[in-house]
Amino acid sequence: MSVRVHPRARHDEVVGVKDGHLHIRTTVPPTDGKANKAVTRMLADYLKIAPSRLTLLRGDSQRNKQFLIRV
């Protein structure tokens, strides 16, 4: 799943799909992987799955990320 992250936003929200990416805004700054953890939790909540079923494949230090969803 392709995700576009907007760190340091005013509030946390899943915006929706645009340009082939699911856009997620998070208030967490992108330091020490904190934003990645927040986005993983938000994505899991959005998909109604456990966060442990998501794996970040690409984009550890970029705004465009790719997640693997394990069934």
Backbone as CSV, one residue per row, in Angstrom:
resi,resn,N_x,N_y,N_z,CA_x,CA_y,CA_z,C_x,C_y,C_z
1,MET,0.847,-1.164,0.000,0.000,0.000,0.000,0.893,1.228,0.000
2,SER,0.582,2.171,-0.846,1.363,3.391,-0.978,0.755,4.496,-0.114
3,VAL,1.602,5.124,0.707,1.141,6.142,1.655,2.002,7.388,1.510
4,ARG,1.379,8.547,1.530,2.079,9.835,1.541,1.848,10.452,2.919
5,VAL,2.949,10.733,3.630,2.876,11.217,5.010,3.137,12.719,5.053
6,HIS,2.339,13.398,5.859,2.505,14.830,6.097,2.793,15.009,7.591
7,PRO,4.079,15.024,7.987,4.417,15.167,9.407,4.220,16.600,9.886
8,ARG,4.183,16.754,11.208,4.020,18.065,11.856,2.749,18.778,11.409
9,ALA,1.687,18.029,11.193,0.403,18.614,10.811,-0.290,19.165,12.058
10,ARG,-1.354,19.888,11.851,-2.089,20.454,12.995,-2.846,19.390,13.776
11,HIS,-3.305,18.351,13.084,-4.000,17.260,13.769,-3.799,15.961,12.985
12,ASP,-4.014,14.846,13.661,-3.866,13.524,13.052,-5.123,13.182,12.259
13,GLU,-4.930,12.766,11.016,-6.080,12.335,10.217,-5.626,11.565,8.984
14,VAL,-6.497,10.668,8.552,-6.327,9.993,7.268,-7.167,10.794,6.286
15,VAL,-6.515,11.444,5.332,-7.189,12.369,4.423,-7.963,11.635,3.347
16,GLY,-7.356,10.621,2.757,-7.990,9.878,1.677,-6.998,9.609,0.567
17,VAL,-7.473,9.033,-0.517,-6.601,8.664,-1.635,-6.542,9.817,-2.631
18,LYS,-5.312,10.153,-3.021,-5.080,11.199,-4.018,-3.794,10.850,-4.753
19,ASP,-3.818,10.895,-6.064,-2.647,10.595,-6.894,-2.070,9.210,-6.612
20,GLY,-2.918,8.250,-6.282,-2.467,6.882,-6.060,-1.880,6.605,-4.694
21,HIS,-1.911,7.589,-3.789,-1.383,7.418,-2.437,-2.489,7.693,-1.420
22,LEU,-2.460,6.962,-0.326,-3.313,7.284,0.805,-2.581,8.365,1.595
23,HIS,-3.189,9.521,1.768,-2.547,10.640,2.466,-2.909,10.602,3.947
24,ILE,-1.868,10.661,4.777,-2.037,10.643,6.229,-1.299,11.830,6.821
25,ARG,-1.983,12.581,7.665,-1.369,13.702,8.379,-1.159,13.298,9.830
26,THR,0.021,13.627,10.351,0.321,13.325,11.747,0.980,14.527,12.406
27,THR,0.696,14.723,13.671,1.281,15.833,14.422,2.707,15.526,14.858
28,VAL,3.113,14.287,14.756,4.420,13.839,15.236,5.518,14.294,14.266
29,PRO,6.634,14.830,14.790,7.744,15.209,13.908,8.487,13.971,13.408
30,PRO,9.122,14.080,12.248,9.812,12.919,11.667,11.207,12.709,12.247
31,THR,11.290,12.471,13.542,12.587,12.234,14.184,12.580,10.883,14.883
32,ASP,13.678,10.161,14.748,13.875,8.865,15.412,12.776,7.853,15.102
33,GLY,12.166,7.935,13.933,11.145,6.971,13.540,9.803,7.149,14.230
34,LYS,9.636,8.244,14.970,8.377,8.463,15.696,7.197,8.650,14.745
35,ALA,7.405,9.384,13.663,6.319,9.589,12.700,5.944,8.272,12.024
36,ASN,6.931,7.434,11.730,6.637,6.133,11.115,5.772,5.280,12.032
37,LYS,6.078,5.279,13.316,5.274,4.509,14.271,3.860,5.061,14.357
38,ALA,3.737,6.382,14.385,2.414,7.003,14.453,1.603,6.686,13.201
39,VAL,2.241,6.762,12.044,1.551,6.472,10.782,1.146,5.002,10.715
40,THR,1.996,4.118,11.196,1.660,2.690,11.219,0.423,2.450,12.075
41,ARG,0.356,3.076,13.247,-0.825,2.929,14.114,-2.075,3.508,13.451
42,MET,-1.931,4.678,12.832,-3.081,5.308,12.180,-3.573,4.471,11.001
43,LEU,-2.647,3.937,10.217,-3.015,3.099,9.080,-3.703,1.821,9.552
44,ALA,-3.200,1.227,10.612,-3.818,0.018,11.168,-5.236,0.314,11.652
45,ASP,-5.421,1.439,12.326,-6.763,1.824,12.772,-7.692,2.040,11.578
46,TYR,-7.180,2.692,10.553,-7.969,2.979,9.356,-8.409,1.689,8.663
47,LEU,-7.490,0.720,8.600,-7.784,-0.557,7.947,-8.448,-1.566,8.878
48,LYS,-8.545,-1.206,10.158,-9.142,-2.071,11.185,-8.393,-3.401,11.303
49,ILE,-7.056,-3.293,11.374,-6.196,-4.457,11.565,-5.192,-4.144,12.667
50,ALA,-4.496,-5.156,13.136,-3.466,-4.960,14.157,-2.230,-4.317,13.520
51,PRO,-1.575,-3.388,14.218,-0.356,-2.768,13.680,0.736,-3.781,13.351
52,SER,0.733,-4.920,14.029,1.751,-5.948,13.778,1.605,-6.580,12.393
53,ARG,0.465,-6.387,11.740,0.255,-6.932,10.394,0.796,-6.014,9.303
54,LEU,1.311,-4.851,9.684,1.873,-3.904,8.723,3.388,-3.892,8.817
55,THR,4.043,-3.876,7.671,5.498,-3.779,7.607,5.854,-2.652,6.652
56,LEU,6.703,-1.745,7.105,7.181,-0.663,6.253,8.258,-1.218,5.326
57,LEU,7.969,-1.228,4.024,8.906,-1.783,3.047,9.890,-0.738,2.539
58,ARG,9.382,0.431,2.209,10.203,1.505,1.641,9.789,2.842,2.227
59,GLY,10.744,3.778,2.232,10.419,5.138,2.638,10.621,5.416,4.102
60,ASP,11.550,4.712,4.726,11.797,4.902,6.156,12.082,6.364,6.494
61,SER,12.791,7.067,5.620,13.131,8.468,5.888,12.584,9.392,4.799
62,GLN,11.490,8.973,4.156,10.869,9.777,3.103,9.383,9.931,3.376
63,ARG,8.763,10.886,2.713,7.322,11.087,2.887,6.500,10.030,2.166
64,ASN,6.997,9.548,1.033,6.307,8.476,0.307,6.758,7.142,0.875
65,LYS,5.814,6.371,1.370,6.126,5.099,2.016,5.326,3.983,1.367
66,GLN,5.850,2.784,1.486,5.143,1.613,0.995,5.059,0.597,2.125
67,PHE,3.834,0.162,2.417,3.584,-0.800,3.477,3.141,-2.127,2.887
68,LEU,3.575,-3.200,3.526,3.103,-4.541,3.221,2.040,-4.879,4.253
69,ILE,0.890,-5.369,3.787,-0.195,-5.773,4.680,-0.245,-7.291,4.681
70,ARG,0.045,-7.889,5.826,0.003,-9.353,5.950,-1.407,-9.789,6.339
71,VAL,-1.884,-10.817,5.671,-3.243,-11.322,5.919,-3.207,-12.412,6.953
